[in-house]
Amino acid sequence: MPQRVGAIIAIALGVTMAVLDGMIANVALPTIGADLGASAAGSIWVVNAYQLVIAVSLLPLASLGDLWSYRRVYLIGLAIFASMSVLCALSDSLLELTLARMLQGLGAAAVMSVNGALTRLIYPRARLGRGVALNTLIVSVAAAAGPSVAAAILSLASWPWLFAVSAPVGVLALLMGWRFLPANEGAPSQRFDLPSAALNVLTLGCFFLAVTGFAQGHGGWWLLLPVAIGLPLGWLFVRRQLSRSMPLLPVDLLRIPIFALSICSSISAFTAQMLAMVSIPFYFQHALGLNAIQTGLLMTPWPLATMFTAPLAGRLLERYHAGLLGGIGMLLFAGGLWGLASLPDSPGFGLILAWMMLCGAGFGLFQSPNNHTIITAAPLHRSGGASGMLSTARLVGQTCGAALVALMFNLFADNGTHVALLVASTFAVMAAVVSSWRMRQALP
């Protein structure tokens, strides 16, 4: 097998498992809670623990990849992920499962933190857009397909198999990565900044706890305490980064205008995406009276359109400015969201399918060029930091989007889903404006 093809497959397998496992457990939470004797609120930590550890680990692990080796971080992450998948399947209590999911999240964070940097090493510069497009396609489709994959597995087996099936795929990715992934020398003269890593974990941990509590309707000390702790820690964290030559939080990269604009557009786009992905099923079932099967079928055109558009965007990137492609993509996405929010009381399925396809096509046209710009705007030896920021921007946007859906539901009880879609379209327009503004900047 050619070296590049083997490396591409190794990355594809690892990223697919890391993203899929973030979505696959949602469907089975009631079953897992009942089987392990846990409450509904307690069982949610099976998902939250995984996402929280990924969120706080991405930047430290990306920094470690810059200093040590992207290949080593990726392979160690795969080994942790595969072994923890087995422990998740063998867990017989909620505590054991939650702890195993936390360690599994650490392995997934290692995979996600450096996959963009490895992609940059694998592809020649002239074809890097296509490589980033492939990564975008994998992440988008894996995230959208999570509930369907979980339903298929649960129709044949019990919930432990949701985690068990990831183990052999992880082992295969590990073996192929060991054989085919390219090595990088890193920066052995630099030392890993452990105090910055601790401040990063505490700051982002407080932020995500506050946002999660807000999304679940908590108040008082649940929100005040993490905010009160996180703000001064965040100030110390940023201040420390300003004095570092290779900062863990890449403030040096954020000084590059096109990089900073791309990160901002990514956060806004993923906020819009999560607002839509969470609210649309409620909208279809509560407002339009569709059943769960119809909802699942009508959600399918979104990832299918993304699958078609993302590779096309990678090729268009070789001819057109990323800011132009991203701006057009987000305007199409906003149009699709506005169309869904404006559906009549009894719409035809064809009209719904058309708006869903427009959403998926627009997002695919935006994401590939935007990710390519984030990766290539950084110097080669800072590819890990850029890759970590790319994944962090996605998680921040998704977390904020989920919280905003909860807010819309609380503020607008009768038409919260309708308002959530309109807010999502507003964020998509914001992403289009920021993306188009990048056309004033020279491409890296």
C-alpha positions in Angstrom: 0.0 0.0 0.0 1.4 3.5 -0.9 2.6 5.4 2.1 0.3 8.4 1.6 -2.8 6.2 1.2 -2.1 4.2 4.3 -1.6 7.4 6.3 -4.8 8.8 5.0 -6.7 5.7 6.0 -5.1 5.7 9.5 -6.2 9.3 10.1 -9.7 8.7 8.7 -10.3 5.7 11.0 -9.0 7.5 14.1 -11.0 10.7 13.5 -14.1 8.8 12.6 -14.1 6.8 15.9 -13.2 9.9 18.0 -16.1 12.0 16.5 -18.6 9.1 16.3 -18.1 8.1 20.0 -19.0 11.7 20.9 -22.5 11.2 19.4 -23.2 7.5 19.6 -24.0 7.2 23.3 -26.8 9.8 23.3 -29.4 7.4 21.9 -28.7 4.8 24.5 -28.6 7.0 27.6 -32.0 5.9 28.9 -31.1 2.2 28.4 -27.7 2.7 30.0 -29.2 4.5 33.0 -31.8 1.9 33.6 -29.3 -1.0 33.2 -26.8 0.6 35.7 -29.4 1.9 38.1 -28.6 5.5 37.4 -30.9 8.5 37.2 -31.5 10.3 33.9 -29.5 13.3 35.1 -26.7 11.0 36.3 -26.5 9.1 33.0 -25.9 12.3 31.1 -22.4 12.3 32.5 -21.6 9.4 30.1 -21.7 12.0 27.4 -20.6 15.1 29.3 -17.5 13.5 30.7 -16.2 12.5 27.3 -16.9 16.0 25.8 -15.5 17.9 28.8 -12.2 16.0 28.8 -11.8 16.5 25.0 -12.5 20.2 25.4 -9.9 20.8 28.1 -7.2 18.5 26.6 -7.1 19.7 23.0 -4.7 22.6 23.3 -2.2 20.9 25.7 -2.0 17.8 23.5 -1.7 20.0 20.4 1.2 21.8 22.1 2.8 18.5 23.0 2.6 17.5 19.3 4.5 20.6 18.3 7.2 19.9 20.9 7.4 16.2 20.8 5.9 14.6 17.7 2.4 14.6 16.0 2.8 11.0 15.1 3.6 9.9 18.7 0.7 11.9 20.2 -1.7 10.4 17.6 -0.6 6.8 18.2 -0.7 7.1 22.0 -4.1 8.6 21.7 -5.3 5.7 19.5 -3.9 3.2 22.0 -5.7 4.9 24.9 -8.9 5.2 23.0 -9.0 1.5 21.9 -8.2 0.2 25.4 -10.7 2.5 27.1 -13.4 1.4 24.6 -13.0 -2.1 26.0 -13.3 -0.9 29.6 -16.4 1.1 28.7 -18.0 -2.1 27.3 -17.0 -4.0 30.5 -18.2 -1.4 33.0 -20.9 -2.5 35.4 -21.5 0.8 37.2 -22.1 4.4 36.2 -18.9 5.5 38.0 -16.8 2.9 36.1 -18.3 3.9 32.8 -17.9 7.6 33.4 -14.2 7.2 34.4 -13.6 5.0 31.4 -15.3 7.6 29.2 -13.1 10.3 30.6 -9.9 8.4 29.7 -11.5 7.6 26.3 -12.0 11.3 25.8 -8.3 11.9 26.5 -7.4 9.5 23.7 -9.9 11.1 21.4 -8.5 14.5 22.2 -5.0 13.3 21.3 -6.3 12.1 17.9 -8.3 15.2 17.2 -5.6 17.7 18.3 -3.0 16.7 15.7 -5.0 15.2 12.8 -4.8 18.5 11.0 -1.1 18.8 11.5 -0.6 15.3 10.2 -2.7 16.0 7.2 -0.4 19.0 6.4 2.6 16.6 6.5 0.9 14.0 4.3 -0.3 16.1 1.4 1.8 18.3 -0.9 0.9 22.0 -0.6 -0.9 22.0 -3.9 -3.2 19.2 -2.8 -3.6 20.2 0.8 -7.1 21.6 0.2 -8.3 18.2 -0.9 -6.9 16.6 2.2 -8.5 19.1 4.5 -11.8 18.6 2.6 -11.6 14.9 3.2 -11.1 15.5 7.0 -14.0 17.9 6.9 -16.1 15.3 5.2 -15.2 12.6 7.8 -16.0 14.8 10.8 -19.3 16.1 9.4 -20.6 12.7 8.3 -19.5 11.0 11.5 -21.2 13.6 13.7 -24.4 13.5 11.6 -24.5 9.7 11.4 -23.9 9.0 15.1 -27.6 8.5 16.1 -28.3 6.3 13.1 -25.2 4.1 13.8 -26.2 3.8 17.4 -29.8 2.8 16.5 -28.5 0.2 14.1 -26.2 -1.3 16.7 -28.9 -1.3 19.4 -31.3 -3.1 17.1 -28.9 -6.0 17.1 -27.1 -5.9 20.4 -27.0 -4.4 23.9 -25.5 -1.0 24.8 -21.9 -2.2 25.7 -21.5 -3.0 22.0 -21.7 0.7 21.2 -18.3 1.0 22.8 -16.9 -2.5 22.0 -17.1 -2.0 18.2 -14.7 1.0 18.5 -11.9 -1.2 19.9 -11.0 -3.2 16.8 -11.3 -0.2 14.6 -9.0 1.7 16.9 -6.5 -1.1 16.9 -6.5 -1.2 13.1 -6.0 2.6 12.9 -3.1 2.2 15.4 -1.4 -0.5 13.4 -1.8 1.4 10.1 -0.6 4.6 11.8 2.5 2.9 13.2 3.3 1.7 9.7 2.4 4.7 7.5 2.2 8.0 9.4 5.0 10.4 8.8 7.2 11.6 11.6 8.2 15.1 12.6 11.1 16.2 14.7 9.3 18.5 17.0 11.1 21.1 19.1 13.2 19.2 21.7 14.8 22.4 22.9 11.4 23.6 24.2 9.9 22.3 27.4 6.2 21.5 27.8 4.5 24.3 29.8 2.8 22.4 32.6 1.5 25.5 34.5 -0.1 26.7 31.3 -1.7 23.3 30.7 -3.2 23.3 34.2 -4.5 26.9 33.7 -6.0 25.8 30.4 -7.8 22.8 31.9 -9.2 24.9 34.8 -10.2 27.8 32.7 -12.0 25.8 29.9 -13.4 23.4 32.5 -15.1 26.3 34.3 -16.4 27.7 31.1 -17.9 24.4 29.9 -19.4 23.7 33.3 -21.0 27.1 33.4 -22.4 26.7 29.8 -23.6 23.2 30.5 -25.3 24.3 33.7 -26.9 27.2 31.9 -28.2 24.8 29.2 -29.7 22.5 31.8 -31.5 25.3 33.5 -29.4 25.5 36.7 -28.8 28.8 38.4 -27.3 30.4 41.5 -24.0 28.9 42.7 -24.0 26.3 39.8 -23.3 29.1 37.4 -21.7 31.8 39.6 -19.0 29.6 41.1 -17.4 28.4 37.8 -17.6 31.9 36.4 -16.0 33.5 39.5 -13.2 30.9 39.4 -12.8 30.8 35.6 -12.5 34.6 34.9 -9.3 35.2 37.0 -7.8 31.9 35.9 -8.4 32.8 32.3 -6.8 36.2 32.8 -3.7 34.5 34.3 -3.7 31.9 31.5 -3.8 34.5 28.7 -1.2 36.7 30.4 1.2 33.8 30.7 0.8 32.9 27.0 1.9 36.4 26.0 5.4 35.8 27.3 5.9 32.3 25.7 7.8 31.7 22.5 5.5 28.7 21.7 2.4 29.4 23.8 -0.1 26.6 24.6 -2.9 29.0 23.7 -1.6 30.1 20.3 -1.9 33.9 20.8 1.0 34.2 18.4 -1.2 32.7 15.7 -4.2 34.9 16.7 -2.1 37.9 15.8 -2.3 36.7 12.2 -5.4 38.4 10.9 -6.6 35.7 8.5 -6.1 33.0 11.2 -8.1 35.0 13.8 -10.9 35.7 11.3 -11.1 32.1 10.4 -11.4 31.0 14.0 -14.1 33.5 14.6 -16.1 32.4 11.6 -15.7 28.8 12.7 -17.1 29.4 16.1 -20.1 31.3 14.7 -20.7 28.6 12.0 -20.6 25.7 14.5 -22.9 27.7 16.9 -25.4 27.9 14.0 -24.9 24.3 13.2 -25.6 23.0 16.7 -28.6 25.4 17.1 -30.0 23.8 13.9 -29.1 20.1 14.6 -30.6 20.2 18.1 -33.7 22.2 17.3 -34.7 20.7 13.9 -35.8 17.3 15.3 -38.0 19.1 17.8 -39.3 21.3 15.1 -40.2 18.4 12.8 -41.9 16.4 15.5 -43.6 19.1 17.6 -44.4 21.8 15.1 -44.9 19.7 11.9 -46.3 16.5 13.6 -43.8 14.1 12.0 -42.7 10.9 13.7 -39.2 9.8 14.7 -38.7 7.7 11.5 -39.8 10.5 9.2 -37.5 12.9 11.2 -34.5 10.6 10.7 -35.1 10.3 7.0 -35.6 14.0 6.5 -32.3 14.7 8.4 -30.4 12.4 6.1 -30.0 14.9 3.1 -27.9 17.2 5.3 -24.9 14.9 5.7 -25.4 13.6 2.1 -25.1 17.1 0.7 -22.1 17.8 2.9 -20.5 14.6 1.5 -20.9 15.9 -2.0 -19.9 19.5 -1.4 -16.9 19.1 0.9 -14.6 17.5 -1.7 -15.9 19.9 -4.4 -14.9 22.8 -2.1 -11.4 21.3 -1.7 -11.0 21.5 -5.5 -12.5 25.0 -5.8 -10.1 26.2 -3.2 -7.3 25.7 -5.7 -8.9 28.5 -7.9 -10.9 30.7 -5.6 -10.2 32.6 -2.3 -11.3 30.7 0.9 -13.1 33.8 2.1 -15.3 33.9 -1.0 -16.2 30.2 -0.8 -16.8 30.4 2.9 -19.0 33.5 2.6 -21.1 31.9 -0.2 -21.4 28.7 1.8 -22.6 30.4 5.0 -25.2 32.5 3.0 -26.5 29.2 1.5 -26.6 27.7 5.0 -28.4 30.7 6.4 -30.9 30.5 3.5 -31.6 26.9 4.2 -32.2 27.6 7.9 -34.5 30.5 7.1 -36.4 28.3 4.7 -36.9 25.7 7.4 -38.1 28.3 9.9 -40.6 29.6 7.3 -42.2 26.2 6.4 -46.0 26.2 6.2 -48.0 24.1 8.7 -48.3 21.2 6.2 -45.2 21.3 4.0 -44.5 18.7 1.4 -41.5 16.4 2.0 -39.8 17.7 -1.2 -39.7 21.2 0.2 -38.2 20.0 3.5 -35.6 17.9 1.6 -34.6 20.9 -0.5 -34.0 23.2 2.5 -32.0 20.4 4.3 -29.8 19.8 1.3 -29.2 23.5 1.0 -28.1 23.6 4.7 -25.7 20.6 4.2 -24.3 22.0 0.9 -23.7 25.4 2.3 -21.9 24.1 5.4 -19.7 21.8 3.4 -18.7 24.7 1.1 -17.8 26.8 4.1 -16.0 24.3 6.3 -13.3 22.8 4.0 -11.9 26.2 2.9 -12.1 27.6 6.4 -10.2 24.6 7.9 -7.6 24.8 5.2 -7.0 28.5 5.9 -6.6 27.8 9.7 -4.1 25.0 9.1 -2.0 26.8 6.4 -2.0 30.2 8.1 0.3 28.9 10.8 4.0 28.3 10.3 4.8 24.6 9.7 6.3 24.1 13.2 3.1 25.5 14.7 0.7 23.2 12.9 -0.2 21.4 16.1 -1.3 24.7 17.7 -3.4 25.5 14.6 -4.9 22.0 14.6 -5.8 22.3 18.3 -7.4 25.7 17.8 -9.4 24.3 14.9 -10.9 21.6 17.1 -11.4 23.9 20.1 -13.3 26.4 17.9 -15.6 23.6 16.8 -16.3 22.5 20.4 -16.8 26.0 21.7 -19.3 26.8 18.9 -21.2 23.5 19.5 -21.4 24.0 23.2 -22.6 27.6 22.8 -25.2 26.4 20.2 -26.6 23.8 22.5 -26.9 26.3 25.4 -28.7 28.8 23.1 -31.2 26.1 22.1 -32.0 25.5 25.8 -32.3 29.3 26.2 -34.7 29.6 23.3 -36.8 26.7 24.6 -37.1 28.4 28.0 -37.8 31.9 26.7 -40.2 30.9 23.9 -42.1 27.9 25.1 -44.6 27.8 22.3 -42.3 28.5 19.3 -38.8 27.9 20.7 -37.7 25.7 17.8 -38.8 28.3 15.3 -36.9 31.1 17.1 -33.8 28.8 17.4 -33.7 28.3 13.7 -33.9 32.1 13.1 -31.1 32.6 15.6 -29.1 29.9 13.8 -29.5 31.7 10.5 -28.3 34.9 12.2 -25.1 33.3 13.3 -24.7 31.8 9.8 -24.9 35.3 8.3 -22.4 36.5 10.9 -20.0 33.7 9.8 -20.6 34.7 6.2 -19.7 38.3 6.9 -16.5 37.4 8.8 -15.5 34.9 6.2 -16.0 37.4 3.4 -13.9 39.9 5.3 -10.9 37.6 4.9 -10.8 38.4 1.2 -9.0 41.6 2.2 -6.2 39.4 3.5 -3.7 37.6 1.4 -3.9 33.8 1.5 -0.9 32.0 3.3 
